[in-house]
Amino acid sequence: MPEISAPIAVPDTEKEQQTKSKDRLDGGYLVMCWNDPVNLMDYVTHVFQVVFGWPKARAEKHMLQVHQTGKSLLVRETFEKAEHYVHQLQSYGLHATMERDQ
């Protein structure tokens, strides 16, 4: 009968705990809306209300920021959510982009 020997080194079964969440690791992405000469201010306000579910006052605040300064930071989200918002805004004809938050 063959002998069975015990292993010399015990494998490490404990895994290191991650201290950062996935969102924290990815750093966040900023969704920006840029001014354009095509869309009316009321339309931009309406799109912000539909896409983000914002009340009219908040949507108007961002619309005016886009109109007066040329851009507005709309939200900071994970990559997937930011990409989704940008596609939604673009489907309504707005000039929207996303960039990594530093």
Backbone bond lengths (Angstrom), bond angles and torsions (degrees), N, CA, C in turn:
res aa  C-N    CA-C-N  psi(-1)  N-CA   C-N-CA  omega(-1)  CA-C   N-CA-C  phi
1 M - - - 1.432 - - 1.534 108.73 -
2 P 1.337 118.00 126.74 1.461 121.00 -178.16 1.530 111.06 -71.57
3 E 1.306 114.32 147.49 1.455 119.30 178.52 1.525 110.58 -86.41
4 I 1.332 115.92 142.83 1.467 121.87 176.39 1.519 106.71 -106.05
5 S 1.322 114.53 123.63 1.461 117.57 -178.79 1.529 110.20 -101.28
6 A 1.286 115.46 151.53 1.461 121.66 177.43 1.525 108.69 -77.43
7 P 1.317 117.32 147.32 1.462 119.49 179.29 1.533 110.66 -64.21
8 I 1.312 114.95 145.54 1.462 120.66 -178.73 1.532 110.59 -74.32
9 A 1.329 117.26 -45.15 1.465 121.50 -179.99 1.516 108.55 -110.21
10 V 1.291 116.32 131.41 1.466 121.33 178.11 1.523 107.90 -83.25
11 P 1.333 116.47 127.11 1.467 118.41 179.97 1.526 111.05 -66.55
12 D 1.320 115.23 145.41 1.465 121.41 178.26 1.528 107.87 -79.31
13 T 1.314 116.58 113.06 1.466 120.33 -176.60 1.514 112.50 -97.09
14 E 1.332 117.63 -9.10 1.454 120.03 179.88 1.524 109.57 -86.59
15 K 1.325 115.59 135.13 1.460 120.80 177.43 1.520 108.79 -99.16
16 E 1.310 115.37 148.84 1.456 119.30 177.99 1.522 109.12 -68.18
17 Q 1.298 115.64 138.05 1.459 121.33 177.46 1.518 109.02 -78.49
18 Q 1.323 116.08 133.62 1.452 119.37 175.93 1.523 108.34 -77.99
19 T 1.312 116.33 133.05 1.456 119.97 -177.93 1.521 112.08 -93.91
20 K 1.318 116.89 -14.31 1.457 119.72 -178.45 1.520 109.47 -115.86
21 S 1.312 115.83 144.48 1.457 119.75 176.07 1.526 108.92 -78.63
22 K 1.312 116.41 168.01 1.465 121.26 -179.75 1.527 110.65 -61.79
23 D 1.335 116.61 -42.72 1.457 120.04 -179.73 1.521 111.05 -62.11
24 R 1.304 116.25 -38.38 1.458 120.21 -179.09 1.525 110.74 -69.27
25 L 1.323 116.82 -36.26 1.462 120.13 178.58 1.517 111.51 -66.20
26 D 1.325 116.68 -38.06 1.456 118.46 -175.17 1.531 111.45 -80.24
27 G 1.318 118.05 -12.62 1.447 121.26 172.22 1.504 116.20 80.05
28 G 1.282 118.21 -16.85 1.448 120.95 179.30 1.511 112.81 91.32
29 Y 1.298 115.01 154.91 1.455 122.30 179.14 1.515 108.77 -130.11
30 L 1.314 115.18 139.58 1.455 122.17 -178.15 1.518 109.58 -97.13
31 V 1.328 116.66 132.74 1.462 122.04 175.49 1.526 106.88 -101.02
32 M 1.329 114.72 119.03 1.460 121.63 -177.49 1.526 109.64 -112.47
33 C 1.324 115.44 142.57 1.462 121.00 171.91 1.514 107.48 -116.48
34 W 1.320 116.16 135.11 1.456 122.65 -174.60 1.526 110.05 -112.78
35 N 1.319 115.12 150.40 1.464 120.67 -179.82 1.527 110.18 -68.66
36 D 1.318 115.18 147.34 1.461 121.06 174.25 1.523 108.26 -143.62
37 P 1.318 117.86 156.72 1.462 120.61 -177.88 1.529 113.48 -85.15
38 V 1.321 118.24 5.61 1.457 121.62 -172.30 1.528 113.67 -98.13
39 N 1.330 116.82 -50.44 1.464 121.06 -171.37 1.525 112.80 -83.52
40 L 1.334 115.32 138.38 1.455 121.48 177.80 1.520 110.37 -75.38
41 M 1.326 116.34 153.70 1.458 121.34 -177.31 1.529 112.00 -61.91
42 D 1.326 117.29 -40.24 1.472 120.00 178.10 1.525 111.48 -62.64
43 Y 1.321 115.73 -37.79 1.466 119.99 179.25 1.526 110.99 -66.12
44 V 1.332 117.60 -43.52 1.466 121.57 179.58 1.527 109.74 -62.43
45 T 1.329 116.93 -42.55 1.468 121.22 176.73 1.523 110.25 -58.69
46 H 1.313 116.31 -45.93 1.468 121.22 179.45 1.534 111.43 -60.60
47 V 1.314 117.28 -43.93 1.469 121.26 -179.67 1.527 110.60 -62.31
48 F 1.319 117.71 -43.65 1.467 120.57 178.04 1.533 111.03 -60.78
49 Q 1.319 116.76 -39.06 1.465 120.40 178.32 1.523 111.02 -64.94
50 V 1.310 116.67 -42.52 1.465 120.91 -177.87 1.527 111.25 -70.26
51 V 1.316 117.42 -48.80 1.464 121.67 -174.26 1.525 111.94 -70.19
52 F 1.340 117.04 -44.75 1.461 119.88 -174.43 1.528 113.70 -101.25
53 G 1.330 117.34 -10.18 1.457 120.24 -177.91 1.520 112.53 71.33
54 W 1.315 116.75 26.23 1.456 121.55 -177.32 1.518 111.33 -79.83
55 P 1.335 116.94 152.16 1.471 119.56 170.36 1.530 109.27 -68.71
56 K 1.315 115.97 161.17 1.460 120.78 -174.86 1.531 112.24 -58.32
57 A 1.334 117.92 -39.42 1.470 120.70 -178.03 1.529 111.62 -61.17
58 R 1.320 117.21 -43.41 1.472 120.17 -179.82 1.529 110.51 -68.73
59 A 1.326 116.52 -41.70 1.460 120.56 178.78 1.528 110.62 -62.15
60 E 1.335 117.05 -41.36 1.467 120.52 178.48 1.522 111.62 -65.62
61 K 1.326 117.32 -37.98 1.474 121.42 178.43 1.528 110.32 -58.32
62 H 1.340 116.61 -46.89 1.465 120.29 -179.64 1.522 111.34 -70.50
63 M 1.321 116.95 -36.82 1.467 120.13 177.77 1.518 110.12 -61.87
64 L 1.347 117.42 -43.37 1.464 120.41 179.49 1.523 111.58 -66.41
65 Q 1.324 116.43 -35.69 1.459 119.88 177.13 1.531 110.13 -64.00
66 V 1.326 116.50 -42.53 1.472 120.42 176.77 1.528 109.66 -60.98
67 H 1.319 116.52 -45.99 1.462 121.86 -176.58 1.532 111.79 -65.56
68 Q 1.334 117.08 -42.32 1.465 120.66 -172.95 1.534 113.84 -85.90
69 T 1.330 116.90 -37.83 1.471 118.93 -176.14 1.525 113.10 -107.05
70 G 1.323 116.88 -9.29 1.463 119.82 177.75 1.510 114.50 97.12
71 K 1.345 117.29 -12.74 1.465 119.93 178.50 1.517 109.31 -162.01
72 S 1.336 114.68 163.81 1.450 120.64 175.04 1.522 108.84 -147.40
73 L 1.325 115.01 136.43 1.460 120.91 172.82 1.525 106.52 -82.22
74 L 1.326 116.21 113.71 1.454 120.29 -174.29 1.524 112.43 -87.66
75 V 1.320 118.05 -52.54 1.465 121.88 -178.89 1.523 110.27 -149.88
76 R 1.328 115.03 160.95 1.465 123.31 171.28 1.518 105.64 -118.10
77 E 1.323 116.83 120.45 1.463 121.89 -173.78 1.519 111.18 -140.66
78 T 1.323 115.07 177.45 1.461 120.91 171.34 1.524 108.04 -68.54
79 F 1.319 116.33 166.29 1.469 120.91 -178.57 1.528 111.51 -55.44
80 E 1.327 116.50 -48.35 1.460 120.75 -175.53 1.524 112.14 -64.03
81 K 1.331 117.10 -44.81 1.469 120.28 -179.69 1.526 110.74 -67.80
82 A 1.329 116.70 -41.73 1.465 120.00 179.51 1.525 110.55 -61.92
83 E 1.313 116.38 -43.58 1.461 121.11 178.44 1.528 110.78 -61.64
84 H 1.316 116.14 -40.99 1.466 121.03 178.56 1.534 110.54 -61.74
85 Y 1.344 116.96 -46.68 1.464 120.68 179.42 1.524 111.57 -62.15
86 V 1.319 117.14 -42.54 1.464 120.33 179.69 1.530 110.35 -60.98
87 H 1.329 116.73 -43.93 1.475 119.70 178.85 1.524 111.33 -63.82
88 Q 1.324 116.65 -39.38 1.465 119.41 178.18 1.522 111.03 -63.72
89 L 1.328 116.81 -47.54 1.462 120.33 179.94 1.527 111.36 -61.70
90 Q 1.322 116.25 -41.01 1.466 119.85 179.04 1.520 111.35 -66.73
91 S 1.328 117.37 -33.58 1.467 119.45 178.94 1.529 111.46 -66.11
92 Y 1.343 117.23 -22.94 1.470 121.93 175.03 1.523 111.63 -89.06
93 G 1.323 117.53 1.39 1.456 121.34 176.97 1.514 114.80 89.71
94 L 1.331 118.32 11.39 1.457 120.54 177.73 1.522 110.11 -89.06
95 H 1.326 115.49 152.55 1.462 120.69 177.49 1.525 107.54 -89.58
96 A 1.326 116.76 102.34 1.456 122.26 -177.67 1.517 109.89 -127.33
97 T 1.329 115.35 145.40 1.459 121.90 177.60 1.516 108.94 -138.86
98 M 1.333 114.58 168.89 1.466 119.73 173.50 1.507 108.56 -130.27
99 E 1.316 115.08 149.48 1.460 119.92 177.10 1.513 109.11 -143.99
100 R 1.296 115.17 153.59 1.467 120.43 -179.39 1.524 109.67 -70.43
101 D 1.318 116.52 134.81 1.461 122.41 177.05 1.512 108.65 -78.89
102 Q 1.296 118.20 125.70 1.464 121.47 -178.18 1.481 111.61 -87.30
